[in-house]
């Protein structure tokens, strides 16, 4: 009787798994891509230069057919996010642009027809490079990580040297509390002032994340419900407390936090999601509405039944995922730039990307002021729009390569940059899935989420997101690793010396 009940449960579980079989979803995407391709061919051109917009779902279909099987394997947050973004870029976006007749809002001056044609070529290259790179390097990165794990094991214990750095972060925050506390936002509890905080915010984000992971590890080691409950609340605080209005940072932090909790306690997956996900959804929606629609409070936003609503959301999607307009205008911004402009743009991109270091005494007074008068790639892009409306439109990752390297060198560097960063995404994905050290697992998961959004960002933004959080978080782990290695070498030397004396 017990055996029969067990078999019934196994059969039910198998049926549930079959219902959500990723192979079925990939088959659906292929069919949808093919149908949309033929539909787009028979539709009027939404904008001059987008005559071949039907190529996007066509190429996406071929990429899914050739390399899409990799998305049917076990995958973490990174590849899931990338797949979701690719669906929006190659299927949803062309559909909405065509249905809305390609209309643009007053923030989006139209691009030249030739720029749209180049944008389609760049889109095709991005799709082929990304799918091929993920497919090719997934197994390679997995084997490489397994070999590395066999050679060295990373301890989950934090040694004295690393704790010293953590205490330094905390001490700086304590000393400067009057500076950063007023800018801190806590969902439903505290609304902070709009302040330009970088280094303080970085230290705060690292400490709250570090405390969360520390409590989670403690809960696992001691099997204590007390530590588990503390870890849950520390996790919620980790993504409901923030500075400014950086939605992507909250998104990455929320996903990483919930993912690590589930990895630590897979048996409580349903409970963890039901308890933490509502907080994440609320904060992301609140931040999206208040920033996107320029309202101070979410209650000030009202849904309209305007006939242009479809056009508005089509434009929003095109802005958010480095759409065809964004790529075309970024490429167009590279016209007639001097070599000096490109060199200064590259320098300024790096300086702005590492602006989290700007508050350090020597850099603040001696180094960063030297680049204040320079124009970054983003500045050149925004300036090229010739619109009096100032808004933080993200430029294209691939298109930005043409601003830095020019019309000819931009092509090989664009291809190389895409291969490099997608391979880095695969590396972070593999490590986020296979690392048993939760300090590292959190870092890899967060980075995988960030890199999955590569084609929604530009290089400057990716560097900035990394430097304002992971750089300082990784520094603790780096010192911890080096200290352990040094102690191990010293211990081995002592043992060998002792053996010789014997």
PATILUM-361514 format. One record per residue (C-alpha): x, y negated, z. Coordinates in steps of 0.02 Angstrom, whole numbers, plus 50000, padded with zeros to 5 digits. Layout:
XYZ;...
This chain:
500005000050000;501404988050047;502344992749888;500774989349783;500554972149861;502374968249827;502194973449645;500634962649626;501574947549696;503014950649576;501824951749428;500964935549478;502644926949495;503174933549324;501564926749245;501844909749324;503614909349253;502964914149082;501724899749085;503144887249105;504354896348989;505524882948921;505594892048755;503744888248730;504064869748764;505514869348640;504394877548509;503084864148541;504394850448518;504954857848353;503174858848287;502784841148346;504384834448265;503964842448098;502154836448099;502674818748147;503994818448010;502704822147873;501474809947952;502754795847954;503204798847771;501414794847722;501274779047829;501684761047779;503404754647830;503194745847999;504684734047973;505844730247828;507304742047845;506314755947931;505804764547769;506724780147827;506064780448005;505374797847967;507164804147970;507204802748161;505954816748198;506674826448050;508444825948120;507784829248295;506894844848228;508514851148149;509494847548309;508224857348411;508284871448285;510184872248282;510684868148461;509074866348561;509234883548641;510464876148767;508994866948847;508124883648878;509504889348996;509644885049179;509904866449185;509954852849316;509324835049322;510564828149195;510044838249044;508204837249091;508304818249097;509284817648934;507994828848848;506574817948913;507414801948850;507784809948681;505944814448661;505474796248692;506814789848573;506554801748427;504714806148439;503714793748544;504604777848488;504404780348297;502584785048326;502204769248428;503174757748311;502184764248163;500484763748250;500794745848312;501374740548137;503094736448205;502514720448292;503784712348410;503504700948558;504234683448576;505744690248670;506254701248523;506744691448365;506704703148217;508294710848146;508884710847967;508314725447858;510114731247833;510364731548023;508844742848044;509554754547912;511194755448009;510204758148171;509384773548094;511104780348045;511754777148222;510224785848294;510524801048183;512354801848234;511914800148419;510684814548406;511854826348314;513364822048423;512404823848587;511574840448546;513154847948470;514244841948615;513064848848747;512924865448656;514794867148625;515484861448793;514214869048912;515074886048918;516814878348913;516474866949061;515694881249158;517224892349135;518394877949174;517484874249337;517464892649387;519354893649363;519584877849465;518474884749605;519484900849610;521094891149631;520484879249766;519024878549887;518414861649946;518024861150130;516364853550186;517234846850340;517724828550345;519424825950424;520104811550526;520814801750378;519134801850287;518164797550445;519344782750468;518814775850299;516974778550343;517254768850506;518094754850408;516554753650294;515424753050448;516534740050534;516474728550381;514574730250376;514454726450563;515554710950548;514594704550396;512854709450455;512234691550450;512734690950265;511904706750197;510474710750318;509324697150250;509494704450075;509034722250126;507364729150065;506504743750154;504924750150071;503384745250171;504414738150315;505554724150259;505624712950105;507364705750075;507924689549997;508634689049821;510494688149855;512054691949755;512794706149858;513984718849783;515314725249902;514194724650057;512814733749961;514084746649901;514674750550078;512884751450143;512354763250003;513844774550035;513584775350224;511714779350217;512044792750085;513504799750184;512454800850343;511074809850247;512264823150177;513134824950346;511464828450434;510964840550296;512574850550317;512354850250507;510584857050486;511224871250378;512654875850494;511654875150656;509974881150583;509204867250686;507484860650644;507964844550733;509394841150612;508304846450465;506964833650511;508294820350535;509024824750364;507294822850284;507034805550358;508824800450319;508514806050139;506914795750125;507824780650199;509224783650074;508114779249925;506824767750007;508144755350067;508984744949932;509654728049879;509024717849731;507924726049600;509014739149516;507694751849470;508884764349391;509934765149550;508384769249653;507854782049522;509544790749524;509644790349714;507894797149738;508134811449615;509834816049686;509204815649865;507684826649831;508724838449724;510024840949862;508674844149992;507914857549880;509624865149845;509934866550032;508204873350073;507464881349915;506194890650022;505414873850070;505404866849893;503534863349888;503504855050059;505044844450021;504314838149857;502594834749930;503354824850074;504734815049985;504094812849806;502654800949851;503904788749928;504994789649772;503524787249654;502844772349752;504504763249759;504894766049575;503154760249521;503214744949635;504924739849569;504424743249388;502844732749395;503574718049493;505104716549381;504384721249211;502854710149226;503714696349325;502564696549477;503114694349657;501904707049725;501184722749646;499434716549692;499684701849574;499754713649425;498134717149333;497834729149190;497154720449036;496084727548897;496964716648770;497064724048595;498934720348598;499224732048747;499854745848631;501074733648550;501684728048721;502054745648779;502854749848613;504024735048637;504374739748818;504884757348767;505964750448626;506834738948750;507074752148884;507794766548782;508974756648671;507684757448533;507924754048349;507724735348376;509034735448515;510294745348412;509974734648257;510174718248351;511734724548443;512524729648277;511994712948202;512844703848347;514514710948289;514464700848127;515794687448100;516694690348266;518544686448273;519824698948339;520044687448489;518174687848526;518184706948523;519734708348634;519024696048761;517334705148755;518184721748797;519154713648940;517604705049007;516594721348995;517864730049107;517934715449230;516044714349241;515894733149254;517074732849403;516274717449480;515964727349640;517814724249675;517624705549651;517354702349837;519084709049881;520154694149936;521564694149806;520454699149660;519144686149707;520364671549706;521704676449581;521064689149453;519194687549421;519164668549396;520294671149243;518884680249153;517434668849206;517474658849045;517514674248931;516014681748842;515654700148870;514854711348737;513184708748825;513424689848823;513794690348636;512274701348607;511094689948706;511814674448626;511494681748453;509624683048489;509464663948481;507984664048599;507704651548741;506994665648847;508304671948967;508064690249009;509164704949051;508954714948891;510134729848886;511174731348729;511524747848643;512944759248702;513394764348524;513064747248449;514194739248577;515684748448502;515514737648345;515634721748448;517274727748525;518064736948377;517284728548226;516304734648075;517574747748018;518434754248175;516764753648264;516194769648176;517574781648233;517604773848407;515714775148420;515804793748376;517254796748496;516394787248639;514794797348618;515724814048618;516724808948771;515284802848877;514104817148832;515474829548875;515664820449041;513784822549066;513954841349037;515404842149161;514394833249296;512904844349257;513884860549277;514664854849440;513024848349510;512264865649483;513724876149546;514554866249685;514224873049861;514964857749946;513504845849971;514614830249979;515234834149804;513574841049745;512714824549783;514054814949688;513954826349536;512054825849535;512004806849546;513284805149407;512334817549297;510764806849317;511734791149272;512594798549119;510954806149058;510374788149035;511874783848924;510784780048773;509734768248878;511264758748940;512844750448877;514614754948930;514764739749045;513214744949142;513794763049160;515464757149231;514564744949346;513364758249415;514834769949445;515954757049527;514674749749646;514274766549727;515164782449672;516884774249670;516794770649858;515924787149895;517234796949796;518634787749887;518094795950051;518124813249970;519784809649884;520624804750047;519824819750132;520514831349997;522264823749998;522344824350187;521844842750191;523104846650055;524484837550149;524054846550312;524024863250221;525744860350143;526454854950310;525694870250394;526454881850262;528164873850283;528064876450471;527564894650447;528994897950325;530234889450439;529614899850586;529784915850483;531574911650436;532014908950619;531304926050660;
